[in-house]
C-alpha cells in the first residue's frame, strides 16, 4: 500500500515565496497547495484537511496572527508554522499564544524549512 503524502498549505502574498517553498517541499515528497490571502486559505482548509500550514504574518486581507486563531478553531490538529520578515519577540510570543507550533524568520534557508516541517510532522 502506498504511503499517503503529507499535505502542506503555504499562505503568503509573495508569489516568489509560494513558488520557492512549493519547489522545496515537493522535492521532499510533500503535497503542496498555496493561498495568497487569509480568506483563500480559510476556503481551502474548509474544503480539505492539511497536515501543516506555513502562514505569513503580513497578508493583504487579514493579519497572520488572526488567521492562525481562525485556523485553530476550524482545524486545531493542523500544525501551524508562522513565517515573517519582521521578527520581534512580541510577534513570536503572540504567534505561539495564538496556536502556532513554530516560528520562522525570513529569509528562510531551504534546509531550515525542511528540517522544521519534518520535525513538526513527526509528532
Order of alpha helices (4+ residues) and beta strands (2+ residues): beta-alpha-beta-alpha-beta-alpha-beta-alpha-beta-alpha
